[in-house]
Amino acid sequence: MSSALGQFPDENNDDGEFERQEDAFRQWVRRDGSTPYAPEAGRYHLYISLACPWAHRTLIVRRVKGLEAQVGFTVVDPVRDERGWAFREGEGFSKDPINGFQFLSEAYRASDPKFRGRWTVPVLWDKQTKRIVNNSEDDISRMFNDEFGQPGDGTPDLFPAGIADEQAALSKTIYERVNNGVYLAGFATKQKAYERAVRTLFATLDTLEARLQQSRYLFGAEPVETDWRLFCTLVRFDAVYHGHFKCNLRRIVDYPNLQGYLQDLYQRPGIADTVNFTHIKAHYYITHTEINPTQIVPLGPIMDLLAPHGRG
């Protein structure tokens, strides 16, 4: 029925479904010397967008694991055009102090001149070899926990061995149906693809709402990495995904447990500093012109994430 192009036409199939590209750079930082990349303080730098939920998770894990002094970061302009993410001076973003790149694409080309995919964040850059080590938020989060973090360093283990299989399974479900699910809805180019994504998304949110009735976090009394991957979607949901991506059967504020859980996580030390609603709304509403051709950024919703949540 529809001949509309998606945000990334090469990533939509014939059924109008969005099929996200695979991460291309998957080298690993190891403490044991089995790779060329050792977790040396000051050696690595994150290129991120505060608008992007995938990049946001790496910034949160960096904060939770206390790696601020070990790994620096630079924030790109939240508004992206056909040239990709750009390094500019602005409120909450800046020029690239490491390589002087104007665009993130330069980091990709410096690492692989033959790279022809989409230039995505996050990027973990090695200042020593002057190349991208990894552009997978899953890998980077795991490395920050396992390789940069040290046992007994006083920071939480975000991947506890005792729940490894269950955590991996739930993380996979949340990725497929929630984290990526909002994009499957928002970037769908046919009605059936959109409806399928939205129904799956809300069925999963309903299940998570019930789960959070039983425990403060997804696996008990303390958050693990799975909680933070869910948080990065929930915190954007009412401001962006509900309206912009048409995920509008319900809002997160309509779910008592999910809303309280969102506020609880937001209020943990240092987390609010990683959330920038100006960047989030500017990116989605201005960048996605095929969804929002007027580029008008809505004023609302008014979200009080600092209100008491009652989940302590």
Secondary structure, DSSP 8 states (H G I E B T S, - for coil): ------SSGGGB-TTS-B-------B--B-TTSSSSB---TTSEEEEE-SS-HHHHHHHHHHHHTT-TTTEEEEE--S--BTTBSB---BTTB---TTT--SBHHHHHHHH-TT--S---S-EEEETTTTEEEE--HHHHHHHIIIIIS-TTSSS--SS-GGGHHHHHHHHHHHIIIIITHHHHHHT--SHHHHHHHHHHHHHHHHHHHHHHHH-SBTTBSS--HHHHHHHHHHHHIIIIITTTT---S--GGGSHHHHHHHHHHHTSTTTGGG--HHHHHHIIIII-TTT-TT----------TTS-----
